[in-house]
Amino acid sequence: MIFRSAFFGWVLMGCLGLAGAQDNFANWPEGTSPQEVGKQLAEHFVTSPHQYTKTIHYSEIAAWYGALRYAYLTHDDALRDELIKKFEPLMPGGAEAERRPVRRHVDDSIFGVVPLEIARQTKDLRFLKEGLWWADRQWENSQPDGLSAETRYWIDDMYMLTMLQLEAYRATGDKKYLDRVAKEMVSYLDKLQQPNGLFYHAPDVKYFWGRGDGWVAAGMAEVLSELPESHPDRARIMKGYQLMMAALLKYQGKDGMWRQLIDHDEAWPESSSSAMFAFAMIMGVKHGWLDAATYGPAARKAWIGVVGYVDQNHDVTQVCEGTGKKDDLAYYLARKRRTGDFHGQAPVMWAADALLADGVK
């Protein structure tokens, strides 16, 4: 089994993107540096109780991943070890094994991301075996078109489904996992992206829900960081990504934030989606996928705006509660605002990680 160098796609940044990042991703106002904010949220996660369900919720996995990545990027071995210690009881036979999710569903299968990330960092084959079990199970009994049986065409899946396979690729170098990711993403792009660049929550729910589109933006940025220039699906995914980023630029508020419903000014500023969009733009500027002069200031403004929603307890505020799809405008406008919800904790850490990935302070 071949382990790829950790965060290979993150570290090798394009020169054009890096030059732009130097101008926009430095000299942070007091209390907003990615080192400081990332550490606060990652350490807070270590002691945070489980949320939502008896089994581990997908939002907790997303936060775990962000914290592990922060530990790696800052060479914080003590933090990494605490995060691994927190996961150990969830391994087969562990003291909290009953919390392992069991459904063949994207929200449950993403559980495999954490052991794969631990395997990448530690080279521990126990975690690799565990993570690959989830990744391979997700493609058992695949559809005739080669897509996973867990494909359901909710936009959330463009992160949930693709991240597991992407981490399997990163941990092994096996191209089959990367090809699965690309195939799924192209299928979702073709089915759900609208002419304005944004995405309906689902084919039958024609609303541009902030966090739903956030999952898409983050998923595309992650995938593009790994897809080689020669990959046959790269151009299609890049086109979809750039079209979405251009649309988001138009809807960003003066406060740097995006709304709970992206195209509704009456909707409230929502932190989890804004952090996801910040992450996607930071990645785009640093990799040279986006024009630094145009998107660098927007990404900077988004990061500073989001950090303003982190309270004194290192909890992210104004996070939309867990949300299913419903063809009802009032439903989305009335979603409750939560504090410390992992849906919000996770992407703020991702954005901090993206800012730190190549050493730009």
Helices and strands as residue ranges (DSSP letters): H 8-11, H 15-24, H 34-46, H 58-73, H 77-87, G 88-90, G 97-99, H 106-109, G 110-112, H 113-122, H 125-137, H 157-172, H 175-192, H 210-224, H 234-251, H 271-287, H 292-307, E 319-320, H 329-333, E 337-338, H 342-356
